[in-house]
Amino acid sequence: MLDTIVVGAGIAGLTAARLLHAAGQRVVVLEARDRVGGRMWTDCTAGFSVDRGASWIHGLTNNPLTDIVAELGLETVEFTVGSFQAGGRPIADHDESRQLFNEDATEQWLADVETADALFQQAISESGDDESYHVATERTLAETGWDAERADRVRVFFRHRTEEQCGADIEQVAAHALDEDAIDGEEVIFPGGYDAIPRAFAEGLDIRLGTTVTAVTRSATGVRVDTEDGPFEAAQVIVTVPLGVLKAGAIAFAPALPDAVAGPIARLGMGAFNKVFLRFPERFWPDGVYAIRQHGRPGVPWHSWYDVSAVSGEPMLLTFAGGDFAREIEDMTDEEIVASVVGALRGIHGDAVPDPVGHWITRWASDPLALGSYSYVAVGSSHDDHDAMAEPVDGVLHFAGEATYGHEPATVHGALLSGHRAAERVLGAELPLTGLTRALDPSN
């Protein structure tokens, strides 16, 4: 019998498996996809990297990924607007009439966001778990005394911030949802593709690709994990599938999960956040900007385009759809989506915008092995729910993944740290978070 089964070969599952394997355990990883990485997915079919899943390291300071990237010798490019900041790096901001902000307008805009955020902290301190980010935002803006256009510009920015950070509409997100949303240090992206990390972690592990888990049964002797290809037995199991898959009941648990775990799974939200990459025959946007941003109501639904040319070596912009709109576009054709995005760009840059020569579009909400992009604190839930769903069940069943790590949910490093925590709980001992990139002997 195996010591531990790990369900899912995303970064959480690979981290846990690697640490347990290094500790001498007999471990097998069961992965339904035909690749490792989960929601870290680099598409190289065009001859350059397109990260359809995770793209950024959000904050290099005190982040375990920083040392891992250095150990692997991965190339990175600084890109510190990946968490939807109002400023911090050059952004080509456009007003409601689609005119570029001048210096005074930019300074006023940044000051307004700083003022609103300070007031918002007071608003959410007075909010309970059942109050939405939308309600707290409206209470904040009412206190500013700003005119309608000035307030509306910040209102729309707050709306887009929850769409990008949570993959959910502002009315669906709890007022406290972004409490942990602090970036410490610069952000970076990967010209060679982010999935170099999970591919490195996978080396030397026993990973069964194309193996879909259907049930997990606990007993006095351990666990049985049923798959479409037959059962596996082990002393313990770590389940790292995305929250969306757990919420959909795609894996049956017997006995049923206790309320202490099932409740958080039900209460937390699974956001939808999709990417649209457009490759152009030539560059039409200003040099030196990190992003083009349309403010106010004209920025609904498309509002921000990120210059990712440094990754591809080609003139490329990346835009996002979050929340209900992200789910809406999944029912559209690629051609309809591209036309919609290009139309919004032409509203700013006119005929200077050529037809794209390539595009890449994600549809994470309809991916049956993800059913969403990442977790968020929905109205009625709390940050405590993230960690509560990771509490061991009967000493043999553990959960890991970004949704289980309350300090840094919805991040790659949060997922990694959750895998580390699960491995420690399996062994009942502290483990140093080292050696993840070191070669393993696959015969062990």
C-alpha positions in Angstrom: 0.0 0.0 0.0 1.2 3.5 -0.8 2.0 6.0 2.0 0.3 9.0 0.4 -1.8 9.6 -2.7 -1.8 13.2 -4.0 -4.8 14.1 -6.2 -3.8 16.8 -8.7 -0.5 17.8 -10.2 -0.8 21.5 -9.8 1.8 23.4 -7.8 0.2 22.5 -4.5 0.1 18.8 -5.3 3.6 18.7 -6.8 5.0 20.5 -3.8 3.5 18.1 -1.3 4.5 15.1 -3.3 8.0 16.3 -3.7 8.5 16.9 0.0 7.0 13.6 0.9 9.0 11.7 -1.6 12.2 13.4 -0.4 11.2 12.3 3.1 11.2 8.7 2.0 7.5 8.1 1.4 5.9 6.1 -1.3 3.8 8.6 -3.2 1.8 8.6 -6.3 0.2 11.7 -8.0 -3.1 11.2 -9.8 -3.7 13.9 -12.5 -6.7 14.1 -14.8 -5.1 16.3 -17.4 -2.5 15.2 -19.9 0.0 17.6 -18.4 1.3 18.8 -15.1 0.8 22.4 -13.8 -3.0 22.6 -13.4 -3.9 26.3 -13.6 -0.2 27.0 -14.6 -0.3 26.4 -18.3 2.1 27.7 -20.9 1.2 27.5 -24.5 4.2 27.4 -26.8 2.5 26.4 -30.0 3.2 29.8 -31.6 7.0 29.5 -31.0 6.9 31.7 -27.9 5.4 31.5 -24.5 1.7 32.4 -23.8 0.8 31.8 -20.2 -2.9 30.9 -20.4 -3.0 30.4 -16.6 -0.9 32.0 -13.9 1.4 34.7 -15.3 2.8 36.8 -12.4 4.7 36.3 -9.2 2.9 38.8 -7.0 5.6 40.3 -4.9 9.1 39.0 -4.8 9.8 39.9 -1.1 9.6 37.0 1.3 8.1 34.8 -1.4 9.3 31.2 -1.7 9.0 31.4 -5.5 11.8 34.0 -5.6 14.5 31.5 -4.5 13.0 28.8 -6.6 13.2 31.0 -9.8 16.8 31.8 -9.0 17.7 28.1 -8.4 16.1 27.2 -11.7 17.8 30.0 -13.5 14.5 31.3 -15.0 14.4 34.6 -16.9 12.0 37.1 -15.5 10.8 40.6 -16.6 9.7 43.1 -14.0 6.0 43.9 -14.5 4.5 45.6 -11.4 0.9 46.3 -12.4 -0.2 42.7 -12.4 -2.4 43.1 -9.3 -4.4 46.0 -10.8 -2.7 48.9 -9.1 -3.9 52.4 -9.9 -0.3 53.4 -10.7 3.2 52.4 -9.6 4.4 52.1 -13.2 3.7 54.0 -16.4 0.0 53.6 -17.4 -1.6 55.4 -20.4 -4.7 56.5 -18.6 -7.7 57.8 -20.7 -10.6 59.8 -19.4 -14.3 59.4 -20.2 -13.9 61.2 -23.5 -11.0 58.9 -24.3 -8.4 61.6 -24.0 -5.0 60.8 -22.4 -4.6 62.1 -18.9 -2.1 65.0 -18.5 0.2 65.1 -15.6 -2.2 67.0 -13.4 -5.0 64.5 -14.1 -2.8 61.6 -13.3 -1.7 63.1 -10.0 -5.4 63.8 -9.1 -6.4 60.3 -10.1 -3.7 58.6 -7.9 -4.5 60.9 -5.0 -8.2 60.1 -5.3 -7.6 56.3 -5.2 -5.3 56.8 -2.2 -8.0 58.9 -0.4 -10.8 56.4 -1.3 -8.7 53.4 -0.2 -8.0 55.0 3.2 -11.7 55.7 3.7 -12.5 52.2 2.5 -10.4 50.7 5.2 -12.6 52.4 7.8 -15.8 51.2 5.9 -14.8 47.6 5.9 -13.7 47.7 9.5 -17.4 48.4 10.2 -18.6 45.6 7.8 -19.7 42.1 8.7 -19.2 39.0 6.6 -22.7 39.5 5.0 -21.8 43.0 3.6 -20.6 43.2 0.0 -17.6 45.1 -1.4 -20.2 47.1 -3.4 -22.0 48.3 -0.3 -18.8 49.3 1.4 -17.7 51.1 -1.8 -20.8 53.1 -1.9 -20.5 54.1 1.7 -17.0 55.2 1.1 -17.7 57.3 -2.0 -20.6 59.0 -0.2 -18.2 60.3 2.4 -15.9 61.9 -0.2 -18.3 64.6 -1.3 -16.9 64.3 -4.8 -18.9 65.2 -7.9 -20.6 62.4 -9.9 -17.9 61.9 -12.5 -15.0 61.9 -10.0 -16.7 59.5 -7.7 -17.8 57.3 -10.6 -14.3 57.0 -11.9 -13.2 55.5 -8.6 -16.3 53.4 -8.4 -15.6 51.7 -11.7 -12.0 51.2 -10.7 -13.1 49.4 -7.5 -15.5 47.3 -9.6 -12.7 46.3 -12.0 -10.4 45.6 -9.1 -12.7 43.0 -7.6 -13.2 41.5 -11.1 -9.4 41.1 -11.6 -8.4 40.2 -8.0 -11.4 37.9 -7.3 -12.8 36.9 -10.7 -16.2 38.1 -9.4 -18.6 41.0 -9.6 -18.4 43.6 -6.8 -21.8 42.6 -5.5 -20.7 39.0 -5.0 -17.5 39.8 -3.1 -17.4 40.3 0.6 -16.3 43.7 1.9 -13.3 42.0 3.6 -12.4 40.0 0.4 -9.3 42.0 -0.4 -8.0 42.4 3.1 -5.0 40.2 2.3 -4.3 41.9 -1.0 -0.9 43.4 -0.3 2.0 43.1 -2.7 5.4 43.1 -1.1 8.1 43.9 -3.6 8.1 43.9 -7.4 6.0 41.6 -9.6 7.5 39.6 -12.5 6.4 37.6 -15.5 8.2 34.9 -17.4 9.4 35.1 -21.1 10.1 31.4 -21.0 6.8 30.5 -19.5 5.6 30.1 -15.9 5.1 26.3 -16.1 8.8 25.7 -16.0 8.3 25.6 -12.3 5.8 22.7 -12.1 7.6 20.8 -14.8 10.8 21.0 -12.7 8.9 19.9 -9.6 7.4 16.9 -11.4 10.8 15.4 -12.3 11.4 12.1 -10.6 7.8 11.8 -9.2 5.4 9.0 -10.0 2.7 10.9 -11.8 -0.3 9.2 -13.5 -1.5 11.6 -16.1 -5.0 11.1 -17.6 -6.2 9.6 -14.4 -9.5 11.2 -13.2 -10.4 10.7 -9.5 -14.1 10.0 -8.9 -14.3 9.1 -5.2 -12.3 9.2 -1.9 -13.3 6.7 0.8 -11.9 6.9 4.4 -11.7 3.8 6.6 -9.9 2.6 9.7 -7.0 1.3 7.5 -6.5 4.5 5.5 -8.1 5.7 2.2 -9.2 4.3 -1.1 -9.1 6.6 -4.1 -11.3 5.5 -7.0 -10.5 6.5 -10.5 -11.8 5.8 -14.0 -8.9 3.4 -14.3 -9.3 1.6 -11.0 -8.7 2.1 -7.3 -5.6 3.1 -5.4 -5.0 2.6 -1.7 -2.8 4.5 0.8 -2.5 5.5 4.4 -3.4 9.1 3.6 -4.5 11.3 0.7 -4.0 15.0 -0.2 -6.7 16.4 -2.5 -5.5 19.5 -4.4 -8.2 19.9 -7.1 -9.6 23.5 -7.6 -12.3 24.8 -5.4 -14.7 24.8 -8.4 -14.4 21.0 -8.8 -15.0 20.5 -5.0 -18.1 22.8 -5.1 -19.5 20.8 -8.1 -19.2 17.5 -6.2 -17.1 16.0 -8.9 -15.4 13.9 -6.3 -17.6 11.8 -3.9 -16.3 11.7 -0.3 -17.4 8.8 1.9 -18.2 9.3 4.7 -19.5 12.8 3.8 -17.2 15.6 4.7 -17.8 17.1 8.1 -19.5 20.5 8.2 -16.2 22.1 9.4 -14.8 21.4 6.0 -17.9 21.2 3.8 -19.2 24.5 5.1 -16.2 26.6 3.9 -16.2 24.8 0.5 -19.8 25.8 0.1 -19.4 29.4 1.3 -16.2 30.4 -0.5 -16.6 31.6 -4.1 -14.9 30.4 -7.2 -14.1 33.2 -9.5 -14.0 33.3 -13.3 -11.1 35.3 -14.9 -10.2 34.9 -18.6 -7.4 36.2 -20.7 -7.5 37.6 -24.2 -4.1 37.9 -25.9 -3.9 39.8 -29.1 -0.9 39.8 -31.4 -0.6 42.7 -33.8 1.4 43.2 -37.0 3.0 46.4 -35.5 2.9 48.4 -32.3 0.4 51.2 -32.2 0.5 52.1 -28.5 3.1 54.4 -26.8 6.5 53.1 -25.9 7.4 52.7 -22.2 3.9 52.1 -20.9 3.0 49.0 -19.0 -0.7 49.3 -19.7 -3.4 51.2 -21.6 -6.4 52.0 -19.3 -9.8 53.4 -20.1 -11.5 55.0 -17.1 -15.1 55.5 -16.2 -18.1 54.0 -17.9 -16.5 53.7 -21.3 -14.2 51.2 -19.6 -17.0 48.7 -19.2 -16.5 45.9 -20.0 -12.9 46.2 -21.6 -10.7 48.6 -19.7 -7.1 47.6 -19.3 -4.6 46.3 -21.9 -1.2 45.1 -20.7 1.9 45.2 -23.0 3.3 41.7 -22.9 5.6 42.2 -25.9 8.6 41.5 -23.7 7.4 37.9 -23.2 6.7 37.0 -26.9 9.1 39.4 -28.7 6.0 40.3 -30.8 3.7 43.3 -30.5 1.1 41.9 -28.0 -1.5 43.1 -25.6 -3.2 41.2 -22.9 -6.7 42.1 -21.5 -8.9 40.4 -19.0 -12.6 39.6 -18.4 -13.6 38.9 -14.9 -16.7 37.9 -13.0 -20.0 37.4 -14.8 -18.6 38.9 -18.0 -15.8 36.3 -18.0 -18.5 33.6 -17.9 -20.5 35.4 -20.6 -17.6 35.5 -23.1 -17.1 31.8 -22.8 -20.3 31.4 -24.8 -19.0 33.7 -27.5 -16.9 32.7 -30.5 -13.2 33.7 -30.6 -14.1 36.0 -33.5 -16.8 37.8 -31.5 -14.5 38.3 -28.5 -11.6 39.6 -30.6 -14.0 42.0 -32.5 -15.3 43.3 -29.1 -11.8 43.9 -27.7 -10.5 45.5 -30.9 -13.6 47.8 -31.0 -12.8 49.0 -27.5 -9.2 49.7 -28.4 -10.3 51.6 -31.5 -12.4 53.7 -29.3 -9.2 55.0 -27.9 -6.7 54.8 -30.7 -9.0 54.9 -33.7 -7.8 53.6 -37.1 -4.2 53.2 -35.7 -5.4 49.8 -34.4 -4.8 47.2 -37.1 -6.5 43.8 -37.2 -4.7 41.3 -35.0 -2.7 38.6 -36.6 -3.1 36.1 -33.7 -5.1 35.6 -30.6 -5.3 33.3 -27.5 -8.5 33.2 -25.3 -9.0 31.2 -22.1 -12.3 29.7 -20.9 -11.5 28.6 -17.3 -15.1 28.5 -16.0 -16.2 25.9 -18.5 -13.0 23.8 -18.0 -14.4 20.7 -16.2 -11.1 20.2 -14.4 -11.1 23.7 -13.0 -14.6 25.2 -13.2 -13.2 28.6 -12.5 -10.0 30.5 -12.1 -9.3 31.0 -8.4 -11.1 31.4 -5.1 -12.4 34.5 -3.4 -14.2 35.5 -0.2 -17.8 35.6 -1.2 -20.5 37.5 0.7 -21.3 35.3 3.7 -17.8 33.7 3.9 -14.6 34.9 5.6 -10.9 34.5 5.3 -11.0 31.9 8.0 -12.9 29.6 5.6 -9.8 29.2 3.5 -7.8 27.6 6.2 -10.7 25.8 7.8 -11.3 23.7 4.6 -7.7 22.5 4.9 -8.2 21.0 8.4 -7.3 17.2 8.3 -10.3 14.9 8.2 -10.1 11.8 10.4 -6.3 12.2 10.3 -6.1 10.7 6.7 -7.7 13.3 4.3 -6.1 16.6 3.7 -6.9 19.4 1.3 -4.4 21.8 -0.3 -4.4 24.4 -3.1 -4.7 28.2 -3.3 -8.3 28.1 -2.0 -7.0 26.5 1.3 -4.4 29.1 2.1 -5.9 32.1 3.9 -2.9 34.3 4.0 -2.2 34.3 0.2 -5.2 32.8 -1.6 -5.6 33.0 -5.4 -1.8 33.0 -5.8 0.8 30.5 -7.0 2.9 30.9 -3.9 -0.2 30.5 -1.7 -0.8 27.1 -3.4 2.8 26.1 -2.9 2.7 27.0 0.8 -0.5 25.0 1.2 1.2 21.9 -0.3 4.1 22.4 2.1 1.6 22.6 5.0 -0.2 19.4 3.9 3.1 17.5 3.7 4.0 18.6 7.2 0.6 17.4 8.5 0.9 14.0 6.8 4.3 13.5 8.4 3.4 15.1 11.7 6.7 17.1 11.6 8.0 20.3 10.4 9.7 20.3 7.0 12.1 22.9 5.6 10.9 24.3 2.3 14.1 23.4 0.5 15.2 21.0 -2.1 12.1 21.4 -4.3 14.2 21.9 -7.4 16.8 19.2 -6.5 16.8 16.1 -8.7 14.9 13.1 -7.2 15.7 9.5 -7.8 12.6 8.1 -9.6 13.5 4.6 -8.4 13.0 5.5 -4.7 
